[in-house]
Amino acid sequence: MRSIQRTTRGDVRDAVTISVAVAVVGVSFGALAPAAGLSPAMTMAMSLLVFAGGAQLLVTGVLAAGGGVWAAVAAGLVLNLRHLPFGLALARHLGGGWARLPAAHVVTDESTAFVLARTDVPGRGWRAFRILGVAKYLCWQLGTAAGLVLGASVPDPAAFGLDAAFPAALLAMLVPMLRRVDARRVGAAAATLSLACAPFLPAGLPVLAGLLGVGAAGRTRGEQP
């Protein structure tokens, strides 16, 4: 029992730390989303209903660059396709029945890594998932709301460096993946294609064209099938 209590306290501490960091990104999202044409109500609705920081940042960034709504939505959906393998990896840790529906809403990169690192004790993964899910969801909403208030009171959010939050957050998601050789090939090819298409395509579409960079993936030398 004491061991369970210690692991639970440790999981709560780690979940709060992650959630506070997420709230900081939420502040920048809330501050800059209105500049991309989103009303405060739409900004909060996106955080409540979408709850996908990377997709929200990407959609808002595409809109801010002048891209169309459909290009922004398509880019967000493509980015969120990574949640399919996340769901498969977490399925056995999240129970069954209707409880999986609200659980699916808070599946994120952080929660996937958080749970898979805590499967040493039966039931710990599920407890850790619920702790982080609730804490992160609440902190993201509070961060978004605080960002809206900050954005309304600061004449130029870019002067405080908040405009750097979009590329910084997306880069933070990308960098850990670049440890693999094939991931670096795909990243380089996607960046090259996007830059090459930028002068000729409307804003938002070069990002989608970069998806063709996945063709650069391949088996590295000596890698087993």
Secondary structure in CASP SS format (residue, H / E / C, confidence):
PFRMAT SS
TARGET T0000
AUTHOR 0000-0000-0000
METHOD secondary structure of the structure
MODEL  1
M C 1.00
R H 1.00
S H 1.00
I H 1.00
Q H 1.00
R H 1.00
T H 1.00
T H 1.00
R H 1.00
G H 1.00
D H 1.00
V H 1.00
R H 1.00
D H 1.00
A H 1.00
V H 1.00
T H 1.00
I H 1.00
S H 1.00
V H 1.00
A H 1.00
V H 1.00
A H 1.00
V H 1.00
V H 1.00
G H 1.00
V H 1.00
S H 1.00
F H 1.00
G H 1.00
A H 1.00
L H 1.00
A H 1.00
P H 1.00
A H 1.00
A H 1.00
G C 1.00
L C 1.00
S C 1.00
P H 1.00
A H 1.00
M H 1.00
T H 1.00
M H 1.00
A H 1.00
M H 1.00
S H 1.00
L H 1.00
L H 1.00
V C 1.00
F C 1.00
A C 1.00
G H 1.00
G H 1.00
A H 1.00
Q H 1.00
L H 1.00
L H 1.00
V H 1.00
T H 1.00
G H 1.00
V H 1.00
L H 1.00
A H 1.00
A C 1.00
G C 1.00
G C 1.00
G C 1.00
V H 1.00
W H 1.00
A H 1.00
A H 1.00
V H 1.00
A H 1.00
A H 1.00
G H 1.00
L H 1.00
V H 1.00
L H 1.00
N H 1.00
L C 1.00
R C 1.00
H H 1.00
L H 1.00
P H 1.00
F H 1.00
G H 1.00
L H 1.00
A H 1.00
L H 1.00
A H 1.00
R H 1.00
H H 1.00
L C 1.00
G C 1.00
G C 1.00
G H 1.00
W H 1.00
A H 1.00
R H 1.00
L H 1.00
P H 1.00
A H 1.00
A H 1.00
H H 1.00
V C 1.00
V C 1.00
T C 1.00
D H 1.00
E H 1.00
S H 1.00
T H 1.00
A H 1.00
F H 1.00
V H 1.00
L H 1.00
A C 1.00
R C 1.00
T C 1.00
D C 1.00
V C 1.00
P C 1.00
G C 1.00
R H 1.00
G H 1.00
W H 1.00
R H 1.00
A H 1.00
F H 1.00
R H 1.00
I H 1.00
L H 1.00
G H 1.00
V H 1.00
A H 1.00
K H 1.00
Y H 1.00
L H 1.00
C H 1.00
W H 1.00
Q H 1.00
L H 1.00
G H 1.00
T H 1.00
A H 1.00
A H 1.00
G H 1.00
L H 1.00
V H 1.00
L H 1.00
G H 1.00
A H 1.00
S H 1.00
V C 1.00
P C 1.00
D C 1.00
P H 1.00
A H 1.00
A H 1.00
F H 1.00
G C 1.00
L H 1.00
D H 1.00
A H 1.00
A H 1.00
F H 1.00
P H 1.00
A H 1.00
A H 1.00
L H 1.00
L H 1.00
A H 1.00
M H 1.00
L H 1.00
V H 1.00
P H 1.00
M H 1.00
L H 1.00
R H 1.00
R C 1.00
V H 1.00
D H 1.00
A H 1.00
R H 1.00
R H 1.00
V H 1.00
G H 1.00
A H 1.00
A H 1.00
A H 1.00
A H 1.00
T H 1.00
L H 1.00
S H 1.00
L H 1.00
A H 1.00
C H 1.00
A C 1.00
P C 1.00
F C 1.00
L C 1.00
P C 1.00
A C 1.00
G C 1.00
L H 1.00
P H 1.00
V H 1.00
L H 1.00
A H 1.00
G H 1.00
L H 1.00
L H 1.00
G H 1.00
V H 1.00
G H 1.00
A H 1.00
A C 1.00
G C 1.00
R C 1.00
T C 1.00
R C 1.00
G C 1.00
E C 1.00
Q C 1.00
P C 1.00
END
